[in-house]
Amino acid sequence: MSETRKPWHGVIVATSLPFHDDLTVDFGAYGESVARLAAEGMHGVAPNGSLGEYQTLTDEERDRVVETAVAHAPEGFTVMPGVGAYGAVEARRHALFARDAGCQAVMCLPPNAYRADDRAVLEHFAAVASAGLPVTAYNNPIDTKVDLRPELLAKLYAEGFVVGVKEFSGDVRRCYAISELAPGLDLMIGTDDTVLEVGLAGAKGWVAGYAQVFPRDCLALYEASVRGDLETALPLYRRLHPVLRWDSRTEFVQAIKIGQEMTGRRGGVCRPPRTPLGLETEAIVRAATQALVDAGVS
């Protein structure tokens, strides 16, 4: 791993969180997952994101997830927790905890579930940035009521509030507008099913979901995409896309956890409101995953 790599560069895995059958957090299994991802060549983890079901966790659980990730992260391995919250007071609180726990950066959504205007968004990110860690913005207009448009991201970057953006809108055209309006803002792949397109557009990192199911091939896909090696990237992308596209669907947490279980990793159940997949949907996920396993994808 390059010594000059910024903490939010490379493949940062948005980790799922294993629960016991009684829905308490299995911190032991989570720590093992973090250590395994480091051993498999990933560059870091992003706990307490959407994949980590952060909205179902108490503050105490979120804190312990961060502590567990840090405790199992080798030197040079990034821990970049999500600090998503309804408002700036809560988000800044999570950022301060991450700083004191030894994290290298945080990933921040705009205010959750409130249709904040640009002024409110700027104030939100200013509060989180005041905690002192580098902040990567997380643009997820699908799940929040706020769209971090390229023009708004440029304002956040100009004010020094963010260093990068996880772009989850799925609109690859935005990548070019972002690079034009804020050339120094690091673009991060936010949806697994746009790895190639956003990689070619100049991404510096990938906040990845399926990299915890097929780490070796996801890493190879990312590296080929960002260096523009289509001869390597395109066949891999076509092969992986039947599972990667689940990352952009409502059932992405359940699908990825099934993939983890099918590849010898700890996935487990989800907390409400996420319920087990319906039989037909689960069969589709399992078939796509098994086809890759049978083909030697790892």
N, C-alpha and C positions, 0 to 999 in steps of 0.2 A: 504494500500500500504506500502510495507516495506521501512523503513527509509534508509536501506542499498542499495536499488535498485539504480543502476547507471542510469543516465538519458536516456540512449539508450536501457535499458532493458524493457521487457514487450511488450505489444501491443501498438505500436506507429502507429497511423492511418495516412496513406498518404492521406491527405484530398483533395477531389475535390473542385473546386472553383465555386460558383454559379455566373452566369451572368444574368443581366437584358436582356430583349428582344432586346435592342439596343446594346448588347454585352459589356456594361460597367459592372464593377465588383459590385456585390451586397455585400458590406462589412457587412451590417447589418445581412444578412442571414448567412454569413460566421462566424461571431462572435457567433451567436446562435448555429451554428453547432458545433463549438469548445466547447462551454459550455455544450452542450448536450452530446457530447462524453465523457467529463470528468464525468458528472453525471451518464453515463452508465457504468462506470468502466474501461474505457480505461486508459492507462498509459501516453499517450501523443499524439501529432500530429506532422506530418512532412509536413508543408505547402511548396508550391513552388517546389514540385517534379513533376514528369511526370503526375501524376493524377491531379495536380493543374495547368496543362497547362502552366508551367512557361515560356516556350519558346515563348508564345504569349503575355507575359506581359512586360510592360515597367519597368524600374528600380523603378520608383515611385510607380507603382502598387505593385511590389514585396515587397517593403519596407512597404507599408501600410498593405499588407496581414500579414506580420510578426508582425507588431504592433497590428493588430486586434487579432491575435492568442494569443499574450502575454497578452493583456488586458482581454481576456476571459478565461485565464488559471488559475485555482485555485492553491494554494500552493502545490508543489510536483508533478504537472502535467507538463510533458516535452513539450517544443516547440523546435523542431529540424528542422529548415528550410533547404530545398535544396539550394545549392549554385552553381548549375550547370551553366556553361558558356563556351563560346568558348575557353577562355584562363584564365591564372592565375590571371591577373590583375582584370578582372571582378569578378571572383570567390572569390578572397580575399576581394574585395569591399563588396560583399554580406555577407561574414563571419564577417567582421568588423561591419557591420550594425547589424547583428544578435547579436553579443556580446554586443553592446551598447544598444540594445533594451531589453536585459535581457534574452536572450535564453540560454539554458543549453548546447547545442551541435549543430553541423551542419552536414548535409549529403552532401557528395561531389562526383560528377562524375569526371572521368578523362576529359581531354580536349574534348569538343564536336565537332564531325564532322571532326576532324583532326587525322590522323593515327599516333599518338605520339608513339615514342619509349620509352623504360623503363626510360631512363635518363630524357626525357621531362615529363613523368608521375611523377617521383620523385620530380622534380622541381615544378610541379603544386601543388602537395599535400604539399610540404614544404611551399609554399607561403600561402596556405589556413591555414595550421596549425599555421603559425606565427601570425595569428589574435588572437590566445589565447584560443579558445574554443576547446573542444574535437571534433575530426573529425571522422565520420563514413564514410567509403568508400562506394560507390554505384557502384557495378559492373553490368553494363548493356551492354554487347557486342552486343546485338541485336539492340539497338538504337544508340549506339556510335560506333566508329571505333576502340575502344581500349578494349582489354580483360584484366582485372585485374586477371591474372593467380595466382594460389596459391603461386608460387615462387615470383612473383612481390608483392603480398600482404605481404609476409613475409619480404621483403625488406622495404616496407612502414612502417610496424609495428616496425621493428628493429630500424628504424631511429626516431621513436616516432611521426610519422606523422598521424597515424590513430589508433583508439582504437577498431574499429569494422568494419564489412563489411556486407552490405546488398547484399546478393548473389542472383542475378537475372538470372544467366545463365541457371538455371533449371537442371543443372548437379549435382545431389546430391553427386556423388562420390567425387566432389571437397571438400565437407565439411570435409572429413576425411583427405585429403591432407593438408588443411588449418590448422587443429588442430595439425597435426604432425609437420608442418613447422613453425607455429607461435602459440604455445599453449596458449598464453595469449590474442590473438586477438579474440574478441567476435564475434561469428557467429550470423547473423540476417537473419531470413527467408525473402526472397525478392519476392517470387512468391506465391500467395495465394494457388495455386494448388500443392505446395510441403510442406505444413505446417507440416503434419505428418512426412514425411521423414526427413526433416531438423530439426524438433523438436527432433526427436529421435537421430539425429546425434550430439546433444549438443547445440542447439540454445539458446541464451540468450534473444532474442527479435524477434519481427515480425513487419516489416514495412508493414502494412496491408491495403488492399483496401476494401474488402467486409465487414470488421468490421464496416464500417459506414452504412451498409445496415442491417446486422444481428449481432449487437454487442454482445448480450448475448451469442449466440451460438458460435460465433467466439472466444470469450474469453474462453469459456469452452473447445473448441477444442484445442486452444493453450496451456492452462494449462495442459490438459490431455496429450498432445503430449510431452511436455518437461519433464513431470514426468514419461513418459513411460507407462502410463495407457492405454493400447490398448483396454481394455474392454469398456472404455468410449470413447476414441478417434476415433476408427475405424468406429463405426456406424455413429457418427457425421460427420466424413470426407466423408464417402460415400454419406450421405444425402446432404451435402453442395457442393460436387464437381461439380455438373452441373453448378453452378454459379461461383465457385472459379476459374474454368479453364479460364473464360473470362479475368482474370487478366493478363494472359500471351499472350493475343491476341491484335492485332492492335486496335480493337474497345473497349478496356477496359474502357476508360473514359466514352464513351457514355453508355456502358452497366451498369456501376456502377451508373451513374446518373439516369438512368431509374429505377434501383433498389431503389435508394433513394426516388424518386417520388412515387413509388409504396408502400413504407413503411412509408409515411407521413413525409418525410424529403425533404429538398430543394436540388434538383439536377440541373434542368434547362438545358439550351442549352450549346453548346460548341462553342468556337471560331474557325474560320478557321485556319488550313486546315481541322479540324475535322468537318465532315458534319453529319447530322442525319443518323441513321442506315437505310439501305434498309428495305423494309417492311418484307421480309422473315427473315432477321437476327433479326430485332426487335421482331418479333413474337416468335422466339426461346428464346430470352432473357426474354421476358415477361412470357412465359409459364414456364420456369425453375424457375423464381422468384416467380410467383404466386403459383406454386406447393409447395414451401417452406412456403410461407405465409399461405396457406391452411392447411399445416401440423403443424402449430403452431411455426415454427422457428422464432426467433426474435433476 
